[in-house]
Amino acid sequence: MTEADEHMDFDLEIEPEDEGEEALETELGDPCLVVDDLHVVYRVIGGRAKKEAEKQGAEIREVKVKVPFYKRLLQAGRKHVGAVSEVHAVRGVSFTVRHGESVGIVGINGSGKSTMLRAIAGLMPPRSGSVHVSGEPSLLGVNAALMPQLSGERNIMIGGLALGLTPKQVEEKFDEVVEFAGIGDFVYLPMKTYSSGMGARLRFAISSAASPDILMIDEALATGDAAFKERSKARIEEVRAKAGTVFLVSHSISTIEAMCTRVLWMHQGKLVMDGPVHEVADAYKKFIRAQKPGMGPARRRALQRKRAAEEAVRKKAEEAEQRLAEAERKAQEAERKAEEAERRAQEAAAQGTAS
């Protein structure tokens, strides 16, 4: 395992009281996926996207793109055109997965987890290296491309057909999908009216209903309640029992420990550790706890500014308090002198009367 960089931005759910349930166990079969020296590069346009990628620790390279003259004329009046940069999101990753494995993928934001899954699913071409897949991968993400303006009912049909089911098979699985997602009569309403949790549950239900050879889940379980997570675990067991393979990306370490038998740890596009679930999860938790959450360059500068402002306010408050104390001291001294003068005057008056 290589040493990861310090001061990174994190988005991690660690549940120390929940060390995870017994990892799933099953007999492993032949290799179903071989990833060999995979490199994935994509382009971003504009300074904001570039800064965000740099913030996440990605390798950035400026590129020159030849734009035809007529396109330059069309873009001349636009704002925020920006420069084109290349993000080297996955760098030289290699691993082999067997039928029946449940593989968790962990890593801080921007480590290349989702990009790697998209490359395995064939949704993003690799710059170099290769992905050999036995079977048909099904990628499920919270932002999976269903149609929000259509009802859940129509999206179940569209999603099922996209996964290779026949219309009859989709109809047969319809009630099962609705029950699993727990959306009830909302299935007849447009998906744009759903909460994020309802949408994620429906996507998981659709994607797993087809019993895919390789099911890839990208953070979809993070929005479900305890009952949904139990149903999801049972569904994952069903997929694996049929010698299917499951990939699960999650920031919840307890979810990874409960649902996976193996973990890949990604950092800045590289695979830094690959091994049994508890071994890698323990190492990853130690790494996270050794860091200072939220201490990326931008947040560190913001925190420094905040501390400087707080220090300035504190100093001003101390100075004001000192001035007030000094004023009170002078007032007390003046009062003491006035009392002393009054006492002397009274004594002088008394002596004059006596004489």
N, C-alpha and C positions, 0 to 999 in steps of 0.2 A: 504494500500500500504506500502510495506517495504522500508526502506531507501537503496538506491543502493550505491555500493561502489564508492569511488572517484578514479580519475586518471585512466580512462579506455581509450582504443583506440576506436575512433569513425570513422564511415564512413557514414555521414548523410547529406542529402540534405534538408535544411530548407529554405523555400521560404516565408519570412515574408510579402512580398507584396501580396502574394497569399494565403489568408486564407482559400482557398478551396471553392468549390461550394456547393450548397445545397445537403445534403446527400440524397442518394437514399432511397425511401420509398416504402414499399410494405407490404401486409398483411402476417404475419408470420403463419406458420403451426405447425405441431407436431414436436417433436425432431427428427432430422435425424442423429445426431452424439452425442455420450456421451463419453467423455474421463474421466476416473476415476483413479486418483493417478498414472499417467503414469510416468514410469522411463525408460529411454533409455540409454544404455551403449554400447560404441563401442571401439574397440581396435586400437591403433596406434603403428607403429613400427618405431623405430629410434629416436634419440635425437632431431632432427629438428622438427618432427611432435609433439613430446611431448612439446617442448619449445613453439611452436606456440599455442598449446591448453592451456598451462599455461598462456600465454600472454593474451588470450581471457578470462581468468577468470574461465576456466572449472576446475572441480574437477578431479584430476589425481590420479590414484592408480597403483603402480607397481604390475605386476602379474607374476607368474612363469608358464611357458608353457613347458610341457614335449614334447621334440622333439625326435623322433626315431633316433637310432644310425646312420642309413644310411642317414637320412636327415642332421644330423650334419656333416657327412663327405662331403655331397654335398655342404653345406654352408660354409665349412671350408675355401675355397679359395675365397669366395665372400667378397666384401667390403661393408661397411655400413649396416651390418645385423641389428645391434641395438637391444635394449631391447624392450619388449612388455609392453605397458602401457594401462590402461583402462581410457577412458574419460566418465565421468558421465554427458552427454550432456543435458538430460531432467530429472528434479527432482521433482516428486510428483505433476504433473500438472493435474488439474481437471476442466472441463467446459462442458457445454451442448450447442449445436447449433440447431436451428430450421430451418425447410424448409423456404427458402426465405430470409434468412439472408445473408448479405455481411460482412464478418469479416476481418478486417485488423489486421495484426500482425506486431508489431514494436519491436525494441530492437537493441542494439549495436551489432557489429560483435561478433560472438561466443556465443550469448545468447541462442541458441538452437532452433531458429525459423524453419530453414530448416529441421533439424533433426526431429522435431516434425511432420512436414508435411509428411515426408517420412514414419514415423511410422503410421500416420493416413491412408496413402495410401497403407499400407501393404508392403512397400519396405524395412522396417527395423524392426526387431522384438523387442518388449519391453522386458526389463529385468524383470519388474513387472508392475502391474496395467493392465488396459484393455481399449480397444477402440471398441466401438459398433457403427457400421455404418449401416444406412438404405440407400441402394443405392450403386452405384459403383463410388468411387472417382477417379478423373483423375488429376494426378499431372503434372503440367507444370513448367519446370524450364529452365533457360537460358542454362543449360548444359544437357537438356533432351537428351536421348540416341537415336538420329537418326543417320543415317550412312552418314558421310561426303563425302565418295567417290562416293555415288550415287547421282543422280540428285534430284532436288526438287520434280519433278514429281513422281519418285519412292518412295521417302520418304513420300509423301502425301498418297500414297497407303498403304505403310507399317504402317504409323501412324494411318490411319483410320481403318485398319484391327485390329491393336492392341487395339483400343478403342471399338471394337465390331461391327463396321459397316461391311456391306457386300460389296463385290467388286462393285456391282451396285450402292449402296448408295455412295461409295467413288467417283465413276465416276460422279454421279449427283451433288456432292458437290465440284468437282474439281475446276470449274471456280470461284465459290464463295470463296474458300480458297485462290486461287491465287490473286483474286481481293482484298480480305481483307488484305492479307499480303503485297500487293503492290510491288511484285517482278517482275511482267511482264514476259518477255521472259527468265529471269534468272532461271525460274522454270525448264528449260531444261538443265541447267548446274549443275555440281557437287556442293553439298552444301559447300564443302571445299573452293570454290571460293567466297562464300558469305561473306559480312561483318557481324560483330556480330549483328548489328541491323536487317539485313535481316533475319538471322537465327532465331533470337528471335521472329520476327513478324510471320514467317512461323510456328514456333512451337505453338505460341498462336492460330493462325488460325486453325491449325490441331486439337489441343486439344479442342477448344471451338466449332468446327463444329459439334461434335457428340452430343451436348446438354447434357453434363454429369449431373448426379444428384448432384455431388459435384465437383466443379472446383477449383483446387488449383494452384495459380499462384505465382511462386517464382522469384521475381525481373525481370520478362520478360518485363514489361512495362517501365522499366527504360531506355531502348535503343531506344524507339520509339519517333517519332516527335509528334507535337501537333495534327495533323490530325489522326495519328494512335491511339493516346490516346483517341480521341473522338470516333473512331470506337470501341475501346476496351470497353469504358464505355457503349456504346450502346449494345455491345454483352453481357456484364455482366448484363445489365438490362433485356435482352432477357432471359438469363439463370435463373435469379431470378423470372421473370414473370411466368415462367413455374414451379415455386416452387422449383427451384434448389437453391443450396447454393454455395457461392463463398468465398474462402479464398485468401487473397492477402497479400503477404510479400513485403514490399517496404521500402526503406530509404527516399522516398519522402513523407513528411507529407501532402503536398497539394493533392497528388494522393490518399492517404488514406482517407482524409477528403471528397474528391469529390466522391469516389467510394464505400465507406463503411458506414454501419450503426452502427457498433460496432467495438471496438478495443481491442485486447489482447496485453499487454505489457510484453514481456519476458526479464528476466535479469538473467544471469548466470544459465540458465536452469530452472528457477522458474517463475511462473506467478505472477507478482507483482501487476497488475491492470487489471480489466476487466469491461468495461462499455461503455456508449454511446461514439460515435466517437469523438465529440469535447471535452468532458470532459477528456478522456484519452489522446488525442492528445495534449491538452493544458498542462497537467501535464508532459507529456513526453518532450515537447519542453522546459518547465521550467527546467527539469532535465538536458537536454543536454546543455542549456545555462549556467547552474550553474557550469558545469564542464569546464575543460581546454582541448579542443580537442587536441588529439595527445600526451597526457601526461601519457602514459603507462610507466611502468618501463624502458623498453629499450629506448623509445624515450626520457624519462626524463634524463636518463644517457647521451644519445647522445647530448641533449640540454645543459646539464651541461658541457660536454666536449667542446662543441662549444663556450659556453659563457666563459669558462676558457681560451680557445685559443684566443678568441677575446679580453679578458681582458689582456692577456699577450702581445698581439700585441699592444694594446692601451698603456700599460705601457712602452713598448720599444719605441714606437713612442714619448711618452711624454719625456722619458729620452733622446732620440736623439735630440728632440727639445730643451730641457734644455741645453744639451751640446752645441748645435749650438748657442743658445742664449748667453751662457757663452763665447764661442769662439768669437762671434761678440762683446760682451762687452769688452773682453780683447783686441781685435783688435782695437776697438774704443779708449780704454784707452791708448794703445801703440801709436796710431796715435796722440792722444791729447798730450801725453808726447813729442813725436817727434816734433810736432808743437811748443810746449812750449820751447823745447830746441833750435829749430831753431830761434824762436823769441828772446830768450836770447842771442844767438850767434850774431844775427843781431844787437841787442842793444849794445852788447859789442864791436862789430866792429865799430859801429857808434860812440861810446864814444872814442875809440882809435883814430879814424880819427879826431875827434874834438879837442882832446888834442894835 
